[in-house]
Amino acid sequence: MSAKNETTILILSFLITTGLIGSGFWWFANRDSTKLGQIISSSGKNTSATIHNGTKFASVKNIPQGRFYYGGSTTWAPIRRDIDSIIKQELPQFKIIYKDPTTGAPGSGTGIKMLLQSQIAFSHSSRPLRDKEYQKAQLRGFALEEIPVAIDGIAIAVNPKLDVPGLTLTQIKEIYTGKINNWQELGGPNLQIKPYSRRLSEGGTVEFFFENILNETKFNENVEFIPTTTQALRAVNQNLGGIYYASAPEVVGQCGVKSLPIGRKSSVLVPPYQKPLVPPEECPQQRNQLNSDAFTSGEYPITRKLFVIVKKNGRLEEEAGKAYANLLLSTQGQELITKAGFVKVR
């Protein structure tokens, strides 16, 4: 074989070998690229799941297992009835149980007291924490945190037959401090006013009312104190001159009482219900609905936030309190809060 032929064969062999190596490299590169594409696609799905995490109760993370007692505000009764029952059904491992106080009536203050005394894992409150409660927690070696989850309004309840256009905040204060005693002074009939209230030490609603409406002026001696909102609303229904205040969801939909429009000025009275007012004779087939837009915008003059009070001690109680707040702040939780008659914060 000539040198020229040998050279030609060597060149052809080199080209064939190079082609095979190149083809192999291309195959491996494309195979890895396909796997990389699958990884990126999978990562994208995980990112999407993270973005939507917290929309449903089942997707809320860090839900502890066990039995957890909680207590507090009576304002939260619709949430406990309509939402907590669903939490228990969908998350059976998170066993939450409402606990009444051993002494005194249930309320925000008593719930926080129970939390400080380690009787419950977390608490419901219709008012912010007080400095003295933060201090007591600190003395016991832990901290307290308030997490807002809903907006509530306070409604004024009167007898359905009482003909009064509405009340200003000043007039409400003067009724409960004894400066106004007859409905005739407010455009109503010549009838003695009978104000009802729960005791100041028993409820966050009363404390909020005392501080923000009465400006910490003492209740007049003619105010009759009644343990529960149910009993007070029954008393108003039976007394034409009666008046009571409570969380709007507890009042607006009731058939036995009528909620009044209220305002900062008599020229601007805002109802806590959606107009037109449903008369008692059409209830319960139809019920008055909450004026959520007025609560959200601040047009309604007496609104406040509802809080989950968490015990920050680095233990299971803290996990339970934060998990419960996160459930209520999820998309599902906020939708259910609206259905329960409150206004969502998200």
C-alpha positions as CSV (number, residue, x, y, z in Angstrom):
1,M,0.0,0.0,0.0
2,S,1.4,3.4,-0.9
3,A,2.0,6.2,1.6
4,K,-0.7,8.3,-0.1
5,N,-3.3,5.5,0.5
6,E,-2.2,5.0,4.1
7,T,-2.6,8.7,4.7
8,T,-6.1,8.7,3.2
9,I,-7.2,5.8,5.4
10,L,-5.9,7.5,8.5
11,I,-7.8,10.7,7.8
12,L,-11.0,8.8,7.1
13,S,-10.6,6.8,10.4
14,F,-10.0,10.0,12.3
15,L,-13.1,11.6,10.8
16,I,-15.3,8.6,11.6
17,T,-14.0,8.4,15.2
18,T,-14.6,12.1,15.7
19,G,-18.1,11.8,14.3
20,L,-18.9,8.9,16.7
21,I,-17.6,10.9,19.7
22,G,-19.5,14.0,18.6
23,S,-22.7,12.0,18.2
24,G,-22.2,10.4,21.6
25,F,-21.6,13.8,23.2
26,W,-24.7,15.2,21.5
27,W,-26.8,12.3,22.8
28,F,-25.6,12.6,26.4
29,A,-26.0,16.4,26.3
30,N,-29.5,16.2,25.0
31,R,-30.4,13.5,27.5
32,D,-29.1,15.7,30.4
33,S,-30.9,18.7,28.9
34,T,-34.1,16.7,28.9
35,K,-33.6,15.8,32.6
36,L,-32.7,19.4,33.4
37,G,-35.9,20.5,31.7
38,Q,-37.8,18.1,33.8
39,I,-36.2,19.4,36.9
40,I,-36.9,23.0,36.0
41,S,-40.5,22.0,35.2
42,S,-40.9,20.2,38.5
43,S,-39.3,23.2,40.3
44,G,-41.9,25.4,38.6
45,K,-44.7,23.2,39.9
46,N,-43.3,23.4,43.4
47,T,-43.0,27.1,43.3
48,S,-46.6,27.3,42.1
49,A,-47.7,25.2,45.1
50,T,-45.8,27.5,47.4
51,I,-47.5,30.5,46.0
52,H,-51.0,28.9,46.6
53,N,-50.1,27.5,49.9
54,G,-52.6,28.7,52.6
55,T,-55.6,28.9,50.4
56,K,-57.3,25.9,51.9
57,F,-57.1,24.6,55.5
58,A,-55.4,21.4,54.3
59,S,-52.6,23.4,52.7
60,V,-51.7,25.5,55.8
61,K,-48.3,24.3,57.1
62,N,-47.1,23.5,60.6
63,I,-50.4,22.3,62.1
64,P,-49.5,20.5,65.4
65,Q,-51.2,17.3,66.5
66,G,-52.9,17.0,69.8
67,R,-55.7,18.4,72.0
68,F,-55.7,22.1,72.5
69,Y,-58.0,24.1,74.7
70,Y,-58.9,27.7,74.0
71,G,-61.3,30.3,75.4
72,G,-62.2,33.9,75.5
73,S,-64.5,36.4,73.8
74,T,-68.2,35.7,73.4
75,T,-68.1,37.9,70.3
76,W,-66.3,35.0,68.6
77,A,-69.3,32.6,69.1
78,P,-70.3,32.7,65.4
79,I,-66.7,31.9,64.4
80,R,-66.6,29.0,66.8
81,R,-69.9,27.7,65.6
82,D,-69.4,28.1,61.8
83,I,-65.6,27.9,61.3
84,D,-64.1,25.9,64.1
85,S,-66.4,23.0,63.4
86,I,-65.0,22.9,59.8
87,I,-61.4,23.0,61.1
88,K,-62.2,20.0,63.3
89,Q,-63.7,18.1,60.4
90,E,-60.9,18.8,57.9
91,L,-58.0,18.6,60.3
92,P,-59.0,15.9,62.8
93,Q,-55.4,15.8,64.2
94,F,-55.8,19.4,65.4
95,K,-58.2,18.9,68.2
96,I,-59.4,22.3,69.4
97,I,-61.8,22.5,72.3
98,Y,-63.5,25.6,73.7
99,K,-63.2,25.9,77.5
100,D,-65.4,28.1,79.8
101,P,-63.7,29.8,82.8
102,T,-64.0,28.1,86.1
103,T,-65.1,31.4,87.7
104,G,-66.9,34.4,86.2
105,A,-68.5,34.8,82.8
106,P,-66.6,34.1,79.5
107,G,-65.1,37.0,77.7
108,S,-61.9,38.5,76.3
109,G,-60.5,39.4,79.7
110,T,-61.2,36.1,81.3
111,G,-59.8,34.3,78.3
112,I,-56.5,36.2,78.5
113,K,-56.4,35.5,82.2
114,M,-56.9,31.8,81.6
115,L,-54.0,31.9,79.0
116,L,-51.7,33.6,81.5
117,Q,-52.6,30.9,84.1
118,S,-51.8,28.2,81.5
119,Q,-55.3,26.9,81.5
120,I,-55.6,27.1,77.7
121,A,-53.3,27.1,74.7
122,F,-54.5,30.3,73.0
123,S,-57.4,32.7,73.3
124,H,-60.0,34.8,71.4
125,S,-60.2,38.5,72.1
126,S,-62.4,41.3,70.8
127,R,-59.9,43.9,72.1
128,P,-56.2,44.5,72.0
129,L,-53.9,43.3,74.7
130,R,-53.3,45.7,77.7
131,D,-49.9,46.7,79.0
132,K,-50.5,44.9,82.3
133,E,-51.2,41.7,80.4
134,Y,-48.0,41.9,78.5
135,Q,-46.2,42.6,81.8
136,K,-47.8,39.6,83.6
137,A,-46.8,37.3,80.8
138,Q,-43.2,38.6,81.0
139,L,-43.1,37.9,84.7
140,R,-44.2,34.3,83.9
141,G,-41.4,33.8,81.5
142,F,-43.1,34.1,78.1
143,A,-44.6,36.8,75.8
144,L,-48.1,37.4,74.3
145,E,-48.8,38.2,70.7
146,E,-52.1,39.5,69.2
147,I,-52.9,38.5,65.6
148,P,-55.8,40.3,63.9
149,V,-58.0,38.0,61.9
150,A,-61.3,39.8,61.4
151,I,-63.1,43.2,61.7
152,D,-66.3,43.6,63.8
153,G,-68.7,46.4,64.4
154,I,-70.8,47.1,67.6
155,A,-74.5,47.4,67.0
156,I,-77.1,49.1,69.2
157,A,-80.2,46.9,69.8
158,V,-83.6,48.3,70.7
159,N,-87.1,46.9,70.8
160,P,-88.5,46.3,67.3
161,K,-91.6,48.5,68.1
162,L,-89.5,51.5,69.3
163,D,-89.7,54.3,66.7
164,V,-86.4,56.1,66.9
165,P,-84.4,57.2,63.7
166,G,-81.0,56.4,65.2
167,L,-78.4,57.6,67.7
168,T,-75.2,59.6,67.7
169,L,-72.1,58.4,69.6
170,T,-72.7,61.3,72.0
171,Q,-76.3,60.3,72.6
172,I,-75.3,56.6,73.3
173,K,-72.7,57.9,75.8
174,E,-75.3,60.1,77.5
175,I,-77.8,57.2,77.8
176,Y,-75.3,55.0,79.5
177,T,-73.9,57.7,81.8
178,G,-77.4,58.9,82.9
179,K,-77.7,62.3,81.1
180,I,-80.5,61.1,78.8
181,N,-83.2,59.0,80.5
182,N,-86.3,59.3,78.2
183,W,-86.7,58.3,74.5
184,Q,-88.7,61.5,74.0
185,E,-85.4,63.4,74.2
186,L,-84.2,61.5,71.1
187,G,-87.3,61.8,68.9
188,G,-89.1,58.8,70.3
189,P,-92.1,58.2,72.6
190,N,-92.4,59.5,76.1
191,L,-90.9,56.4,77.6
192,Q,-88.2,55.7,80.2
193,I,-84.9,54.3,78.7
194,K,-83.7,51.1,80.2
195,P,-80.0,50.4,79.4
196,Y,-78.6,46.9,79.6
197,S,-74.9,45.9,79.6
198,R,-72.6,43.1,80.6
199,R,-70.2,43.8,83.4
200,L,-67.0,45.7,82.6
201,S,-64.8,42.9,84.0
202,E,-66.3,40.2,81.9
203,G,-66.1,41.1,78.2
204,G,-63.9,42.7,75.6
205,T,-66.9,44.3,74.0
206,V,-67.8,46.1,77.3
207,E,-64.2,47.2,77.8
208,F,-64.1,48.5,74.2
209,F,-67.4,50.3,74.7
210,F,-66.3,51.8,78.0
211,E,-63.1,53.1,76.6
212,N,-64.1,54.3,73.2
213,I,-67.8,55.3,73.6
214,L,-68.0,56.3,77.3
215,N,-64.4,57.6,77.3
216,E,-64.0,55.7,80.6
217,T,-66.9,57.5,82.3
218,K,-68.7,55.3,84.8
219,F,-71.9,53.5,83.9
220,N,-74.9,55.2,85.5
221,E,-76.7,53.4,88.3
222,N,-79.7,52.8,86.2
223,V,-77.8,50.4,83.9
224,E,-78.8,46.8,84.5
225,F,-76.0,44.3,84.2
226,I,-76.8,41.0,82.6
227,P,-74.4,38.0,82.3
228,T,-74.9,37.2,78.6
229,T,-75.8,38.8,75.3
230,T,-78.6,36.2,74.8
231,Q,-80.3,37.2,78.1
232,A,-79.8,40.9,77.3
233,L,-81.4,40.7,73.9
234,R,-84.3,38.8,75.4
235,A,-84.7,41.6,78.0
236,V,-84.8,44.2,75.2
237,N,-87.4,42.2,73.3
238,Q,-89.6,42.2,76.5
239,N,-89.0,45.9,77.4
240,L,-90.1,48.6,74.9
241,G,-87.7,51.1,76.4
242,G,-84.7,48.7,76.5
243,I,-81.4,49.3,74.8
244,Y,-78.3,47.1,74.5
245,Y,-75.0,47.0,72.6
246,A,-73.1,43.9,71.3
247,S,-71.1,42.6,68.3
248,A,-73.0,43.3,65.1
249,P,-73.3,39.7,64.0
250,E,-75.0,38.9,67.3
251,V,-77.6,41.6,66.8
252,V,-78.3,42.4,63.1
253,G,-79.8,39.1,62.1
254,Q,-82.0,38.7,65.3
255,C,-85.8,38.7,64.9
256,G,-86.6,39.9,68.4
257,V,-84.7,43.2,68.4
258,K,-83.9,46.0,65.9
259,S,-80.5,47.5,65.3
260,L,-80.3,51.3,65.0
261,P,-78.3,53.4,62.6
262,I,-75.6,55.3,64.4
263,G,-73.3,58.2,63.5
264,R,-70.8,60.7,64.7
265,K,-73.3,63.4,63.7
266,S,-77.1,63.2,63.6
267,S,-77.1,64.2,59.9
268,V,-75.1,61.1,59.0
269,L,-76.5,57.9,60.5
270,V,-75.2,54.6,59.2
271,P,-77.0,51.4,59.7
272,P,-75.1,48.2,60.6
273,Y,-77.5,46.3,58.3
274,Q,-78.0,46.4,54.5
275,K,-80.9,48.5,53.5
276,P,-83.9,48.1,53.4
277,L,-84.5,47.0,57.0
278,V,-86.3,43.6,57.2
279,P,-89.3,44.0,59.5
280,P,-89.8,41.6,62.4
281,E,-92.9,40.0,60.8
282,E,-90.7,38.8,57.8
283,C,-88.1,37.2,60.1
284,P,-86.8,34.5,60.1
285,Q,-87.8,33.8,56.5
286,Q,-85.7,36.8,55.7
287,R,-83.0,38.2,58.0
288,N,-81.1,41.5,58.0
289,Q,-77.6,41.2,56.6
290,L,-74.4,42.9,57.8
291,N,-73.4,46.2,56.2
292,S,-69.9,44.9,55.5
293,D,-69.0,47.7,53.1
294,A,-69.6,50.3,55.8
295,F,-67.5,48.4,58.3
296,T,-64.6,47.9,55.8
297,S,-64.6,51.6,54.7
298,G,-64.8,53.0,58.2
299,E,-68.1,54.7,57.4
300,Y,-69.7,52.9,60.3
301,P,-68.4,54.6,63.4
302,I,-67.9,51.7,65.8
303,T,-65.6,49.1,64.4
304,R,-62.7,47.0,65.9
305,K,-60.5,44.1,65.2
306,L,-60.8,40.6,66.5
307,F,-57.5,38.9,67.7
308,V,-56.1,35.5,68.3
309,I,-53.9,35.8,71.4
310,V,-50.9,33.6,71.1
311,K,-48.7,32.4,74.0
312,K,-45.1,32.8,72.8
313,N,-43.1,30.2,74.8
314,G,-41.5,28.2,72.1
315,R,-43.7,25.2,72.9
316,L,-46.7,23.4,71.5
317,E,-49.1,26.1,72.8
318,E,-47.4,28.7,70.6
319,E,-47.5,26.3,67.6
320,A,-51.2,25.8,68.2
321,G,-52.0,29.5,68.5
322,K,-50.1,30.5,65.4
323,A,-51.6,27.5,63.4
324,Y,-55.1,28.5,64.4
325,A,-54.5,32.2,63.4
326,N,-53.0,31.0,60.0
327,L,-56.1,28.9,59.4
328,L,-58.3,31.9,59.8
329,L,-56.1,34.1,57.7
330,S,-56.1,31.6,54.8
331,T,-58.3,32.2,51.8
332,Q,-60.8,29.6,53.1
333,G,-60.7,31.0,56.6
334,Q,-61.3,34.6,55.4
335,E,-64.2,33.5,53.2
336,L,-65.8,31.7,56.2
337,I,-65.3,34.7,58.4
338,T,-67.4,36.7,56.0
339,K,-70.1,34.1,56.0
340,A,-70.0,34.1,59.8
341,G,-71.0,37.8,59.7
342,F,-67.6,39.5,60.2
343,V,-65.4,41.4,57.8
344,K,-62.2,39.8,56.5
345,V,-58.8,41.5,57.1
346,R,-57.3,40.2,53.9
